[in-house]
Amino acid sequence: MTSSLTSPSTEETTFRTDTATFGTGCFWCTEAIFQQLDGVLKVSSGYSGGHVKNPTYKEVCEGTTGHAECVEIVYDPAKISFDELLEAFWQTHDPTTLNRQGNDVGTQYRSAIFYHNAEQKAKAEKYKAELEKSGAWDKPIVTEITPASEFYIAENYHQDYYNNNGSAPYCYYVIRPKLEKFEKVFKNKMKKAH
């Protein structure tokens, strides 16, 4: 009697990811929001759009480095599109306030889309123009749309901030209400609890 061992098929599956970089004010809020979306694989808080290499949080907060507090989002385009990420971007901050979000004031808190390719640029410009024309806001949209530049990851204590500090006053009174509002609007796009 002979037996033959067959090995299972070793089909390679290609898994493609893409990257989006957004500035919507404080990166703690932005990170917590985008982490909730199904198809978002990783969200990193950091700095982009400035002229100083390897800036620190303190330097960025001084407003002299030119950087915006932003998040770099790695996502699975088979599960969530850049269009859907843009929808979340526009819904989760006020794109009409120049260098300000709520009580946070300075160029580091500007509204920004740092595009990674021509398609992202075209979509960002299209949505901005459509929103401007729609009258969704009663003031002009000041969101900058610029090419992605070097992204500097923020210090470790800024990463996964809300999940690690949810009971802190800022998280409880500022981030939590934003998350609750976001979850109502985007309930069909949220990650499912395991």
C-alpha positions in Angstrom: 0.0 0.0 0.0 1.4 3.4 -0.9 0.3 6.7 0.4 0.9 10.1 -1.0 1.2 13.2 1.0 -0.2 16.2 -0.7 0.6 19.7 0.5 -2.2 22.2 0.6 -2.3 24.8 -2.1 0.0 27.6 -1.3 -1.9 30.4 -3.2 -0.4 33.7 -2.3 -2.9 36.2 -1.4 -1.9 39.8 -2.0 -3.0 42.2 0.6 -2.8 45.8 -0.4 -2.9 48.7 2.0 -3.0 52.5 1.4 -2.2 55.5 3.6 -4.1 58.7 4.3 -2.8 61.6 6.4 -5.2 64.1 8.0 -5.0 67.1 10.3 -8.2 68.0 12.2 -6.8 69.7 15.3 -5.8 67.7 18.3 -4.5 64.3 17.2 -5.8 62.6 20.3 -9.4 63.1 19.1 -8.7 62.2 15.5 -6.8 59.0 16.4 -9.7 57.8 18.6 -12.2 58.4 15.8 -10.5 56.8 12.9 -9.5 53.7 15.1 -13.2 52.9 15.2 -13.7 52.4 11.4 -13.8 48.9 9.9 -10.9 48.6 7.4 -8.6 51.0 9.3 -5.6 48.9 10.3 -3.4 51.4 12.1 -3.6 55.0 13.2 -0.5 56.9 14.3 -0.4 60.3 15.8 2.3 62.6 14.6 3.4 65.7 12.8 3.5 66.7 9.1 3.7 69.7 6.9 6.6 71.5 8.6 10.2 72.5 8.0 12.0 71.0 11.1 13.3 67.5 11.1 12.2 65.2 14.0 10.2 67.8 15.8 9.1 67.2 19.4 5.6 67.8 20.8 6.9 70.8 22.7 8.4 72.3 19.5 5.2 71.7 17.5 3.1 73.3 20.2 5.3 76.4 20.1 4.0 76.9 16.6 7.4 77.6 15.0 8.1 74.3 13.2 5.2 74.6 10.6 3.9 71.1 11.4 0.3 70.2 11.9 -0.8 67.7 14.5 -2.1 64.9 12.3 -2.8 61.2 12.0 -1.4 58.8 9.5 -4.0 56.1 8.7 -3.0 52.8 7.2 -6.2 51.2 5.7 -7.4 48.3 3.6 -9.0 49.8 0.5 -10.9 46.6 0.0 -12.9 47.4 3.2 -12.9 51.2 3.4 -12.3 53.7 0.6 -10.5 57.0 0.7 -13.9 58.6 -0.1 -15.3 57.1 3.2 -12.2 58.3 5.1 -12.8 61.8 3.6 -16.4 61.7 4.7 -15.2 61.0 8.3 -12.6 63.7 8.0 -15.2 66.4 7.0 -17.7 65.2 9.6 -15.3 65.2 12.6 -14.0 68.8 12.8 -14.8 72.3 11.7 -12.9 73.0 8.4 -13.8 76.6 8.5 -11.7 77.7 11.4 -8.2 78.8 10.4 -5.5 77.4 12.7 -8.0 76.5 15.4 -10.2 73.6 16.6 -12.2 74.5 19.7 -9.9 75.8 22.4 -6.8 74.6 20.5 -5.3 77.6 18.7 -2.2 77.7 16.4 -1.0 76.6 13.0 -0.4 73.1 14.5 -4.2 72.7 14.8 -5.0 73.5 11.1 -7.4 71.5 9.0 -5.3 69.7 6.4 -5.3 66.8 4.0 -1.9 65.6 3.1 -2.4 63.6 -0.1 -0.2 60.7 -1.1 -1.1 60.5 -4.8 -3.0 62.3 -7.6 -6.2 60.4 -7.0 -6.3 61.5 -3.3 -5.6 65.1 -4.3 -8.4 65.1 -6.9 -10.9 63.5 -4.5 -10.0 65.9 -1.7 -10.3 68.9 -4.0 -13.6 67.6 -5.4 -15.2 67.1 -2.0 -14.0 70.4 -0.7 -15.5 72.2 -3.7 -18.8 70.3 -3.4 -19.0 71.0 0.3 -18.3 74.7 -0.3 -20.9 74.9 -2.9 -23.5 73.0 -0.8 -23.5 75.6 1.9 -22.9 72.9 4.6 -21.0 75.5 6.5 -21.8 79.2 6.7 -18.2 80.2 6.5 -15.6 79.3 3.8 -13.7 76.0 4.1 -10.0 76.7 4.9 -8.7 73.1 4.8 -5.3 73.0 3.1 -4.8 70.3 0.6 -1.0 69.7 0.1 1.3 66.9 -0.9 2.2 64.5 1.9 5.6 65.3 3.3 7.7 63.6 5.9 5.5 62.2 8.7 7.1 62.2 12.1 5.5 59.9 14.6 4.7 61.6 17.9 6.1 60.5 21.2 4.9 57.2 22.6 2.6 58.7 25.2 0.5 60.3 22.4 -0.1 56.9 20.7 -3.5 55.2 21.4 -4.1 58.1 23.8 -7.8 57.8 24.3 -7.7 54.0 24.9 -4.9 54.4 27.4 -6.3 57.5 29.2 -10.1 57.3 28.8 -10.9 58.5 32.3 -8.7 61.6 32.1 -10.8 64.8 32.1 -9.8 65.8 28.5 -10.8 62.3 27.2 -14.0 62.2 29.2 -15.3 65.7 28.4 -13.8 66.3 24.9 -13.0 63.1 23.1 -15.9 60.9 24.4 -18.7 63.1 23.2 -17.1 63.4 19.8 -16.8 59.6 19.6 -20.4 59.1 20.7 -21.6 61.6 18.0 -19.3 59.9 15.4 -20.6 56.4 16.3 -24.2 57.5 15.6 -23.4 58.9 12.2 -21.0 56.1 11.1 -22.6 53.1 12.9 -22.6 51.0 9.7 -18.9 51.5 9.2 -17.7 50.8 12.7 -15.5 47.8 13.6 -17.5 44.9 15.0 -16.8 44.0 18.6 -15.2 40.5 18.8 
